[in-house]
Each structure stands twice: as structure tokens, then as C-alpha cells.
Amino acid sequence: MREPDFIDQLRHELVKLGCPAKQVRRLVREVAEHREDLKQAGMAEGLSEAEAESRANSRLGNPVDLANDLMVTVRHS
């Protein structure tokens, strides 16, 4: 069975935590762009696309933890 996508997990957690839809879209977009930058950097270092994506996800951490951290920011803004 395929592992759930990091960004899909992040989106799901943000919604579950009650993040407003507009902010979910913004936060998910920003994290997706950052993940893509990390992935491209890995590929530039010679990693395969799958390896680079895996490393990018690892660097971003657990999507549930990231969603919780992002919600702290949302609540304080």
C-alpha cells in the first residue's frame, strides 16, 4: 500500500485542528514550495527523484507535528 503524501497529511491535520480554510491553503502552498526546493536541492546533489523527495520529507519532519507547530503560529497571529 502506498504511503500517504506528506502534503495531503499536512492538509488533513490542519483541517482537523480547525485551521481556517484560507490559511490552510496558504500554509500548504508554502510548505509544498519549500519541500519542492529541498527536493530540487537533493536532485542537484545527485539523488534520484524518490531519494530527494524522501530526504525533503524527512527534513520537514512529521506532518502531524508540523501542523501542530503551524497552528501555534496561526493562533498567535
Secondary structure, 3 states (H helix, E strand, C coil): CCCCCHHHHHHHHHHHCCCCHHHHHHHHHHHHHHHHHHHHHHHHCCCCHHHHHHHHHHHHCCHHHHHHHHHHHHHCC
